[in-house]
Amino acid sequence: MSSIPPPSSQKEDFLCIKCEQALVLRKVNASYLGSSFQVDLLCCPSCGFVYVPEALALGKMLQVEQALEDK
């Protein structure tokens, strides 16, 4: 399982723009281009919005995309 440092470890808390509730850390099944992996991400406890940090989008997801391109 992958673990990206949550943004909440920074000084500011992240709020859901729709529900205005603090995001909480949860295990999320992420899928990208047919590959799935489990990762801890910040989510809205009310509407389920998932915050995908830049490190994940440009890290793990980019690795999956490059692996598929190599096939």
N, C-alpha and C positions, 0 to 999 in steps of 0.2 A: 504494500500500500504506500502511496506517495504522500508526503506531508509537506505542504508549502507553508512557510511561516505566515500566520494569519495577520491581516492588516490591523487587527485589534491589539497586536503587540506594540503598535505605535501609540502615540499619545492621544490620538483622536479615535472615537468610536465611529463605526459606519452605521448609518441608518438607512432603512428602506425608504426610497423616495415616495412610494405609493402609500405605505402603511405608517410611516414615521416611527417604526419600531427598530430597536437595536438588533443588528444581525448577530446570530449565534453560530458557533462552530458546530458543524454536523458532517457526518460521512455522506458523501454524494457519489453516485455512480455516474461518471462522466463518459460520454462516448464521442468519438471524433473520427470521421472517415472510416467507419466500420470497426474501429478498435475501442474497447471499453477498459476503463480502469477506475479504481476507487480512490478517492482523495478527500481530505478534510477541507471543507470550504465554509465560508460565512454564508448563512442563509437567513431569510426572513421567517420567523416562526409563524407569521400570520398567512402570508400569501405564497411562501415557498420560493421567492426570488433567490437566485444563487449568484453571489459575487465571484467572478472569475478574475483573479489577479493577473497582472501582466506577466509575472514570472511563470505561471502555468500556461498561459496562452502562447507565450513565446518559447517556452521550454519544452514540456512534455508533449503538447499538441504539435509543435513544430517537428519534434522527433518522430512522431507517428506519421505525419505527412511525408517527411523525407524517406522513411522506411518504405512507405507505400509507393513512392515515386521510383525507388530503386528496384522494385519488382518488375 
